[in-house]
Amino acid sequence: MVMRGHREKSMIHELNRYIPTAAAFGGLCIGALSVLADFL
């Protein structure tokens, strides 16, 4: 996978910057949805 205008090493650095944040946000959303569904 290559992003236009980026070298492969810089692409890995960019992805490593965003993936943990996106994973944590997704986990938070799923957790909140589970808690909300439990109260319904």
N, CA and C atoms as a LAMMPS dump frame, in Angstrom:
ITEM: TIMESTEP
0
ITEM: NUMBER OF ATOMS
120
ITEM: BOX BOUNDS ff ff ff
-5.0000000000000000e+02 5.0000000000000000e+02
-5.0000000000000000e+02 5.0000000000000000e+02
-5.0000000000000000e+02 5.0000000000000000e+02
ITEM: ATOMS id mol type element x y z
1 1 1 N 0.855 -1.171 0
2 1 2 C 0 0 0
3 1 3 C 0.901 1.235 0
4 2 1 N 0.639 2.138 -0.902
5 2 2 C 1.464 3.342 -1.02
6 2 3 C 0.547 4.542 -1.179
7 3 1 N 0.826 5.595 -0.421
8 3 2 C 0.09 6.842 -0.593
9 3 3 C 0.863 7.709 -1.574
10 4 1 N 0.153 8.363 -2.449
11 4 2 C 0.797 9.198 -3.453
12 4 3 C 1.563 10.335 -2.778
13 5 1 N 2.786 10.517 -3.174
14 5 2 C 3.608 11.591 -2.634
15 5 3 C 4.333 11.24 -1.341
16 6 1 N 4.221 9.995 -0.887
17 6 2 C 4.876 9.579 0.348
18 6 3 C 5.738 8.356 0.078
19 7 1 N 6.826 8.271 0.786
20 7 2 C 7.63 7.052 0.736
21 7 3 C 7.004 6.018 1.66
22 8 1 N 7.414 4.772 1.47
23 8 2 C 6.814 3.701 2.271
24 8 3 C 7.091 3.886 3.763
25 9 1 N 8.292 4.333 4.107
26 9 2 C 8.631 4.528 5.52
27 9 3 C 7.78 5.628 6.142
28 10 1 N 7.566 6.721 5.41
29 10 2 C 6.767 7.806 5.968
30 10 3 C 5.307 7.4 6.077
31 11 1 N 4.842 6.533 5.159
32 11 2 C 3.466 6.064 5.234
33 11 3 C 3.263 5.236 6.503
34 12 1 N 4.229 4.389 6.835
35 12 2 C 4.14 3.587 8.057
36 12 3 C 4.092 4.502 9.275
37 13 1 N 4.881 5.552 9.263
38 13 2 C 4.868 6.509 10.37
39 13 3 C 3.51 7.193 10.473
40 14 1 N 2.936 7.59 9.338
41 14 2 C 1.616 8.234 9.347
42 14 3 C 0.548 7.285 9.88
43 15 1 N 0.576 6.036 9.428
44 15 2 C -0.432 5.077 9.888
45 15 3 C -0.277 4.788 11.375
46 16 1 N 0.95 4.676 11.851
47 16 2 C 1.177 4.43 13.277
48 16 3 C 0.704 5.597 14.129
49 17 1 N 0.596 6.767 13.537
50 17 2 C 0.117 7.919 14.285
51 17 3 C -1.402 7.893 14.433
52 18 1 N -2.121 7.374 13.436
53 18 2 C -3.576 7.431 13.453
54 18 3 C -4.247 6.165 13.959
55 19 1 N -3.655 4.995 13.756
56 19 2 C -4.331 3.736 14.08
57 19 3 C -4.635 3.595 15.58
58 20 1 N -3.712 3.874 16.5
59 20 2 C -4.067 3.72 17.923
60 20 3 C -5.212 4.636 18.352
61 21 1 N -5.235 5.855 17.84
62 21 2 C -6.312 6.78 18.174
63 21 3 C -7.64 6.275 17.637
64 22 1 N -7.646 5.808 16.397
65 22 2 C -8.877 5.296 15.799
66 22 3 C -9.355 4.044 16.522
67 23 1 N -8.443 3.167 16.922
68 23 2 C -8.824 1.947 17.634
69 23 3 C -9.402 2.278 19.008
70 24 1 N -8.792 3.209 19.708
71 24 2 C -9.297 3.599 21.024
72 24 3 C -10.67 4.252 20.906
73 25 1 N -10.852 5.099 19.91
74 25 2 C -12.143 5.759 19.712
75 25 3 C -13.218 4.739 19.362
76 26 1 N -12.882 3.769 18.524
77 26 2 C -13.84 2.719 18.17
78 26 3 C -14.22 1.884 19.377
79 27 1 N -13.245 1.538 20.203
80 27 2 C -13.534 0.786 21.42
81 27 3 C -14.401 1.569 22.383
82 28 1 N -14.139 2.859 22.484
83 28 2 C -14.947 3.72 23.344
84 28 3 C -16.385 3.786 22.851
85 29 1 N -16.565 3.905 21.547
86 29 2 C -17.921 3.956 20.978
87 29 3 C -18.662 2.647 21.211
88 30 1 N -17.999 1.521 21.013
89 30 2 C -18.646 0.223 21.216
90 30 3 C -18.973 0.026 22.7
91 31 1 N -18.088 0.44 23.574
92 31 2 C -18.362 0.347 25.01
93 31 3 C -19.55 1.197 25.415
94 32 1 N -19.613 2.42 24.905
95 32 2 C -20.74 3.301 25.216
96 32 3 C -22.043 2.732 24.667
97 33 1 N -21.992 2.164 23.48
98 33 2 C -23.181 1.548 22.895
99 33 3 C -23.641 0.356 23.731
100 34 1 N -22.713 -0.428 24.241
101 34 2 C -23.06 -1.575 25.086
102 34 3 C -23.716 -1.122 26.385
103 35 1 N -23.168 -0.092 27
104 35 2 C -23.746 0.423 28.243
105 35 3 C -25.135 0.985 27.984
106 36 1 N -25.281 1.725 26.908
107 36 2 C -26.58 2.304 26.566
108 36 3 C -27.604 1.21 26.283
109 37 1 N -27.213 0.173 25.567
110 37 2 C -28.131 -0.924 25.259
111 37 3 C -28.511 -1.686 26.526
112 38 1 N -27.617 -1.742 27.492
113 38 2 C -27.914 -2.44 28.739
114 38 3 C -28.994 -1.706 29.528
115 39 1 N -29.023 -0.395 29.428
116 39 2 C -30.021 0.383 30.154
117 39 3 C -31.39 0.377 29.481
118 40 1 N -31.442 0.01 28.219
119 40 2 C -32.733 0.017 27.509
120 40 3 C -33.567 -1.191 27.785
